[in-house]
């Protein structure tokens, strides 16, 4: 789409001989298009019924803001069950009490065996019961650790029912309403990042030697927006388009107050950039 928008005006800058004489002064402006730096199509990792929508088209959101929620009744119940299991200390406390009792019993039996009041077999048996109680306590603690992990898992499953904005931006498209069913193949909303804008353009090949990544340029949007906006070249394509004798340029334009909208045609002005001699071959 960009090719059709930009190449016809750019081609007008080229002389029929295939090269423009740019050595006489600054580079002539070229057409461009202002686009969002990022566009995210927000989807859900799980299917479900939409329970609530918290945004509409045109709303500004920050990363982490809740955009929508799916019905999470079952997931909430599962989390409550997991938390109840993780909070149950009865098995551990019972195993600790039994182990303390058997430890005292072993101590007494050893004292009695030292005075030949009981046989060594009785001591061995009590020691075996103590070891079994110790293993039961280890198993009870492991079960509680697993229950705590199940709580983390249940919370993660529940969190999947909440759709959050991954970036700061503006809602440009909302495709859901309360009560609708959404599966994992359909996206919910589209968020565009506008605090940083991307400017795309195609420049004649003769401009290549006169420009470099990091150069400052001025972006002049078309009416009714107007104005002059500073930008910086971030990408210069190194694969040229032979059919139109152009190469792609990308610039970044800071827009912290969101004063400049995206989707606007513009011109790139190369302030102070002088053209290279026509005899000089492109790098």
Secondary structure, 3 states (H helix, E strand, C coil): CHHHHHHHHHHCCCCCCCCCCCCCCECCCEEEEEEEEEEEEEECCCCEEEEEECCCCCCEECCCCEEEEECCHHHHHHHHHHHHHHHCCHHHHHHHHHHHHHHHHHHHHHHHHHCCCCCHHHHHHHHHHHHHHHHHHHHHHHHHHHHHHHHHHHHHHHHCCEEECCCCEEEEEECCCCCCEECCCCEEEEEEEEEEEEEEEEEEHHHHHHCCCCCEEEEEECCCCCCCEEEEEEEECCCCECCCCEEEEEEEEECCCCCCCCCEEEEEECCCCECCCCCCCCC
